[in-house]
Amino acid sequence: MGKIRIAHLAGPTATIQNTPPLVTSSKARLRKGLAPLVGSDGDASKFDALRAQRLAAPVKVYVEQFSAHPLEADAAELYAEPDGYMDADGNFSRERKSAGDKPVYEIELTPEDGLYPLPYMGMQKDGLPWEEEATSPGSPLTRQGFFPDGSRSFEEIDRLSIGVDGKVNIIGGRAEVDFYRVAPPGGFRRGLASADRSDTGEGDVPPERLGWDFFAYKPYNLAKAPPRPMLAKITNDIQAILSSGQYDGAIWTQGSPQIEETAYWFNLLIDTNLPIACNAAQRPQGQVSNDGPANIVDSVTYIESRIWADSEGNNRVGTIVLQEQQFFAAREVAKVDARPGGYIATGGHGGIMGQITHAGMPYMMYVPAYKHTAKSDVNITRLPATVKVSKLGPDGIDALDIAIKDGAGKLLADAIPSVSIVKDGGYAAEMFGDDPAAEADLDFLIKYKLTSGRLAGLVVEGLVPYGAPTSELRMAMLRQASFSGLPVVRVGRGYPEGFADPESTTIAGMNLTSTKARMLLMACLMKFGSLPAARDPAKPTVDEVAAHKTTLAAYQAVFNTH
């Protein structure tokens, strides 16, 4: 059986593609006449951090026999003779010359071997040591800790991560991987020549900007997350990659708090029968107890196993999030803590579909009953070229055309809807009475959405499981917004296990979380457009109510099945 082919898709703010700061080692500091690194006790640190780096030339080293494990020597009689011996003055010979000579292995290390863990010798231009990514705390002069694509991460896993059998190359031994910079966490601020690219792409990389071309959360004072329009590029890129016929599956990596939303977006928008496994990490690559490498290796195992395939070879489970050996359904997964294992299945009715055992055996026990990916009613292939959008002007609400896809079928950035979450709690009304002026925050939000000219809607996170606001005044304002063209989805707050019941003027968000309901409403808006607006949203006619219900039913049907 040949190797499988996988597309790695680099997503934003990805801890799994991040590293701890490159801190100048004590070896480098002492060489420059500087004080060594010290521990919390004020004493010089005993060890330097070893960072994966490349040799510039071959070097011969001598390794003491029986130093890989404290009990190796206990089985000395089972071992072959060493390569030679090292005397107290550091001289090597093939034969032992005195009882104090150490048995050693002679090893030639070459650049072709790949990365080696070594002390970090880099210094700042002004002669100061590096203590963090930036030249000093809060400075805009900074290095990047995030990788520009997944190639370095995968190389480090193959080179330095040891499998249960004591061997390495646990990705490259099974898969050929191409790397795509879909919405990467690191970027080339000076640009990059085509010949130096490690990703799959054509031509030189022009100078890139944080917050436009790449998205990182460190240094924290410069953090940038992708805005709403970036979903168009992400969708178009991944659809093209998975439609190319070159791959057996894909691995998407992203920041751990946001990956649940993107995974569900893929479930809704990407028209594919190939598996998509999404991975995140709670700790950067190389940090103590980092969880990312195992998650990525497990995704390779998942794709290779084909347990995701039905009898016709199609993906029967949709997009998954694979964390800590568990397969989570994209619709139900949620992060609840910043520690390994900090993900749960929401909704109270499943969500964890299977797992990979400690021995690397994958098992699938449940499959989703709802539509996804190739069968999704709102995937990119099934979206129309144009829909109607409601826009409030000086003469009332007009229904205008808005383009969803270009002539090549690609999603347009301006088509990505603007959907806000309105979180409602007890005692939410500002004062006694029924004056909408008291609810200025909601009034402003509704007017902003209606005057923007964008597809827009609202998700209200209210009482569990009904999704109802506690304030009837605010609910009345939301109903009027619905008759103005803004679809309103109701979900219970937190992680509801019960289902929101349908209501005549709004959409029941089932047992979705508000963040997942937001993604589904965005997809539905691109499928159906704005709701038909009444001439007077406060007093819709019988015919306007009927038209409203018809479109609302189409929305509800998607929420019931996705």
N, C-alpha and C positions, 0 to 999 in steps of 0.2 A: 504494500500500500504506500503510495506516495505521500508527500507532505501536503497538508491542507494549506490553503492560501487565505490569509486574513488581512483585512484593512484595519489599521489602527487609526482612530479618528481623535485628534487632539482637541479637547474641549477646554473651556475657560476655568480660571481660578482653581486649578487642579492640584491639590496637595499630593496626589499620587504621582504627579510629574514635577514635584518640588523637592528641594534638598535643604538640609540645615545650612546655615551660613558657612562659607569658607573662611575659617579663622586661621590666621597665621600661626604656624606651629612654634613650639619653643625652640626647636632646632634652628629655624630661620631667625628667630628673635636673638638667640645667643650669638649666632654668626654675625649679626649686625650690632652686637654690643648692647642689646636691649635686655630688660628683665624677662625671665621666662613667664609663661602662663602660670597663674596660681589658682589653687582651689579655694573653696569656701572657708577653709581653715587658715588661709593666708600663706600656706606652704606651696612651694613649687609643685606643679602637677607632675605626677609620676609618668604619665603617658601623653603622647600626642594623638589627636584624632587622625586616623588614616583615611585618606580620601582617594577615590578611584581616579587614577591618572595614567598617562601613557609614557612609556620609556622612549627616549629619543635615540638610544643606541643600545646594542646588546651589552649585558653585564653578567658577570659570573658571581654567584653567591654560594655560600657554604651554610647548610642548614644542619643543626645538631640532630643527630639520630635520636629517636624516641622523644622528641619535643612536641609532637602534635597532640599528645594526650598523656596525662599523668600516669596511666597504667600501661602504656605501650611497653615499657621495659619489663613489666611483669611477665610478658610473653616473649621475651627476647629470643628464646630458643626457636621461635617460629619464623624469625626474620632472616633474610639474606644478609651477607656482609655489607657494610657501608662502602661508599666510594673511596673513602680514605680517612685521614685523621688530621686534626688541627692541633698544633702545639700551643703552649701558653703565649708564644710571641706572634701567633697568627700565621704561622707557616703551615702550608698544606703538604702532606705526603701520602702516597698510596699505602704505605705500611706504618703501623704503630711503632713509634720510637721510644716512648716512655709510657708509664702507667697513667700519667696525667693527660695524655692526648685524648681529645674528644673525637668520637666517631662522627663523621659528617657525610652528608650527601652533597655532591657537586652539581649545581644546577646552572644552566645558562638561560637567562631570561632575555627575550628579544621583543622589540616593538610589535612584531607580528603576533605575539601571544595575546595581545589585547590589554585591557585595563589591569592595573595592579594597585592595591591599596598602599598609599605612601603618605608621608608627612606633607602637609601643604606649606610650600615655601614662598608663596606670593606675598609681596609687600605693597603698600601704597606708594604712589609716586613721590610723596613728600618724605618718605622714609618711615612713616608710622606703620604699625602692623594693622592688618584687617581684624576687626572685632565683630563685625556684622556685615550685612549686604551694603550698607551705606558707608561713606567715608567717616561719618559721625552721626550720632542719633538725630533723626529728623531731617537730615540733609537730603536735598534732591539729587546729589551726586551719588549714584548708586550702581551696584552691579545687580544682576538678576539671578535669583535662585531657581526659577522655573525653567524647565527645558523648552526649547522652541518647537520640538516635535517629540514623538515617542521613541525615536531610535536610540537615544542615549539611555533612557530608562530600560528599554528592553535589553540593550547590550549589558548593562550592569546586572540585570536579573540573570541573564544567561551566563555571565562570567563569574558572578560572586554569590548568587543565591544557590544553596545546596538543597537538593531534593531529598526525599525520604530514603532513597537508595544510596545517598552519599555522592551523587554525581551532579554535574552542572549541565548547562546547555539545555535546560528544560523547556524552553520555548523553541529555540532554533532547531532542536533535534526533531521537532514534530511539525513545525509550521514555517512557511515563508510569509513574512510580514512586510507590507508596504505601509508607509507612514504618511498621513495626510494632516495638514495644518488647517483644520476646518475653522476653529476658533481658539487658537492656541493660547496657553498661559504665559509663554515667553516669546519675545520677538527680536528681530534684528534691527536695532535702531540706526545702524550704519548701512543697512542693506547687506546683501550677500550675493556673491557671484554664483552663477548657475553651477559651475564646476564643483563648488563647495557644498552644495545642498545635500542633505541626508534624507530629505522627504521626497515624496513623489510629486513632481511638479515641473513646469517648464519655465525656462528663462531665469534671469536674475531676480532676486527678491529686492524690491525697492526699499528705501528706508521706511521703517514701520513705527507707528505711534501707539503708545500705551493707551488703551481705552477706545481705539479705533481698529487696530489690526491684531492686537493681543491683549489679554486680560489677566491681570495678576492681583492678588490681595496683599502681597508684601513687596517692598516695605509698606507698612500699614498707612503711612501718611500719603502714599501715592496710589493707593488701591483703586482699581477700576473693574467694574463688572460689565458684562455685555448688555446693551440696551435692547429694547423690544425689537427694533428692525433687524437685529443680528439673526433672529430666528429664520429670516428668509434665506440668508447665505447658508446657514447651517443645514436647513432643509434641502436646498438645491444641491449643495455639495454632496451630501450623503445620498440623496436620491440618485445622482449621477454615478457615484462610486459603486453603489450596490446594484445599479442597472447595467454596469459595464460587462458583466459576465465573467469577471476575472477572479471572483472571490467566493469562498465558502461561508463567510460570515464576517462580522465586524465587531471590534471592541472600541467602545467610546469611553474616554476618561474625562472626569470633570470634578469640580469641587464637591465635597461630600454633602453640604447642605442643599445644593441646587440640583443634584443629579436626578432626584426623584421626579422633578417637573419635566426635565428634558427627556428622560426615558419615556414618560407618558406621552409627550409630544411626538416622539418617534412612533409610538404605538398608533397614534392617530393619523399622522401625516405621511410617514414613509411607506411607499407602495413597494413592498418586497416580501418574498417568501424566505429570505435568508435570516438566520439568527442574528440579533444584535444583543450583545452582552455589555452592560454598563458597569464600570468599576470606579470606585473612589477609594480614598484612604483617609484615615483619621490622623495619620502621622506621616511626615515627609519621608521620601526614600533615603535610607541610610541612617535615619534616627533610630534610637533604641526602640525595639518592639514595633517597627514599622510594619503595617499590614498590607500595603499596596502590592508588593511583588506576588504574594500568594494569591491575591484576588485576580491579578492579571493571568497568572498561570492557570488558575481554576477556570477562567473564561476560555482559555485555549482548550482545556480539557472538555469543557461544555460544548464548544463548537465542534470539536473533533468527534465527540461521542455520538452525535446525531440523535440524542434523546429528545431533542426539540422537534424532530420531524414526524409528520404523520405518515400514513402508509403510502402516500404519493410523493413524499419527500418535501412537503411544504411545512413551513413553520407553524406549529400548532399552539405555541405559547406566547407569541409576540415578543416584544422587547422585555428583557429581564434586567434587574439589578442584582449583581452577584457580589455579595459581601460576606466575609467570614464563612465561606463554604456553603452559604444558603442562596437559593434562587428565589428572588422576590419578584412577583408580578409587578409590572410598571405601574399599574393603576393603584395598587395598594401600598407600595413601599413608602416609608417615611423615616427620616433621620430623627432620633429623639435624644441623642447624647453624642458628645465628641470623644468617644472611646471606641476601640474595636468592639464590634458587636452592638453598636449603638443604633441599629435599624430595627424597625418593627413592621409588621403587616397590619395596615389599618382596615377599618370596615367591619371587623368582627366575623367575617365569613370566609376565611382562608387568606391567601396572599403569599404564603410560603409554599412554593410548588415542589421543592425538592432540595437536594444538597449533594455536595461532593464529600466523601468520607476522608478521613485522615490518610488513608492509603491511596486516595486519588480516584475512587470509584464514584461515578455520578449516578444519581437516582432521581427520577421524576415521578412524583406521586399524584399531583393534581395538575390540571390544565384549565385555563380560563374559559368561562362560558360566553364571554362577550367578544365583540368584533375588535379586530386589531390589524395593523399593517396592511397586507394585501386585501383583506376583507373589510377594512375600515370604510365607512360611508363618507368619511371626511379626509381621506388620504389625498395627496397632491394631484393624483391622476383624476380623481372624481370632483375636484373643485372646478367651478365654472371660470370662464375668462373674466367676467364682470358680474357684479351684483349691485344692488341699490344701497345707498347709505343715506341716513337721515341727517340733515344739517339745518340747524336753527339759524334763521336770518331775520332781517327786520320785518319781513312780511309773513313770518310763520316758518313752519318746518317743510323743507323741500326734500324730495327723494331724488338724489343724484346718482349717476353711474360712477362706480369706482372699479378700476382694473385690479384683478386678483393675480393674474399670470400674464407674462409677456407672450409674444408669438411663438417662442420656443417651449412654452409650457412651464417656465420657471416662475417661482413665487416672487412677487414684487415686495420690496421692503416696505413701501407705503401701504401695502395691503394688510400687514400684520395689525390686528385690532388692538385697541387700547381698552383693556378691561381692568377695573379696579376692584379691590376687595374692601367691603364695608363691614367692619367687625362691630357687632352690636352686643352689648351686655345689659345687665339689669340696671335700672335707674338711668337709662340712656337719654331720655328727654331732658332738655336743658331747663325747662320750667313747666309749671302748670299751664293747661290750656292747649289750644290747637293752632297756634300761630306759626306757620312755616318759617317766618323770619327768625324764629328762635333756633332753628336748625340750619344755621348759615353754612356749616361745613358741608352737609349733604347737598344743600341747594347749590352751592358753588360747584361741587363736583359734577352734578347732573348738567348744569349749564355749560361747564367746560367741555364735557363729552359731546354735548349736542352742537356746540359751535365749532368744534375742531375740524369737522369734515372727514373724520376718520370713522371707520367701523369701530363701534364702542359698545360696552355693556358693563354690568355691575354684578358682582357676586356678594350677597349678603350672608355673613356668617353669624347666625342667630342661635336661637334656643335649640338644644338637642332633643329629638332628631329633626324637628320640624323646619328649622332654618328661619323661623319667624323672628323679626325684631320684637323687642319688648315694648317699643313705642308704636302705637297705632298711627300717630302722626307721621313718623318716619316711614312706616309701611305705606301710608297713603301717598307720600311723596315718591316712593319707589314705583307704585302702581302707575302714577301719572308719568313717570319717566318711561315706563314700559309702553304706554300709549303714545309717547313721543318718539318711539323708535328704538329705545335702549332695552335690550333683553336683560331681565333680572333673574339670576339664579339664586335659590335659597339652599343653604347647607347648614347643618349643625356645627357648632363650634368645636374646635379641637379635632379629635379623631373619632367621629361618630360611628357607632355600630348600627344604629337604626337608620331607616330610610325616610327621607323627607317626602311627604305626600304631595301630590299635584295640587295646584291652586290655579284658579281661572286666569290670572293675569301674569303669573310668573312661572319659571321653570323649576321643577323639583330636581335638586342636585343629587338625589339618591343618597348613598353613603359616602360620597366623595368628600375629601378634604377641600377646603376653600381654594388651596393652591392648585389642586388637580381640576376642580370645577372651572377655575379661571382658564386653564389651558384648553379644556374642552369647549368652553364658550367661545374662545378665540377661534378655534377650528370651525365651529358652527357658524360664526359670523361670516367667515370666508366662503362657506357653503351656501348659506341662505340669505345673507345680507341683513340689514337692519329690519326690525319689525315694522310693519306698515303703521305710519303715524296717523293719529286722528287730527282732524282740523283743529279741534279744541280738546287737547289731551285730558282736561279735567272733566269733560262731558262728551265722551265718544258716543256716536250714534249706534244704532242696532247693527247697521251694515259694517261700520268700522270695528265693532266688537267681534263680529263674525270673522272678518278678515284677519284680525289680530289673533283670534283663536286658531285659525287654520295654520298660520305661520308658526305660532307657538307650539302647536302639535308636532310640527316637523322637528323643531328643536328638541322637544321632549322625547320623541322617538329615538333620537341619537343618544340623549342622556340615558335612556333606559337600556341601551344596547352597547354602550362603550364605557 
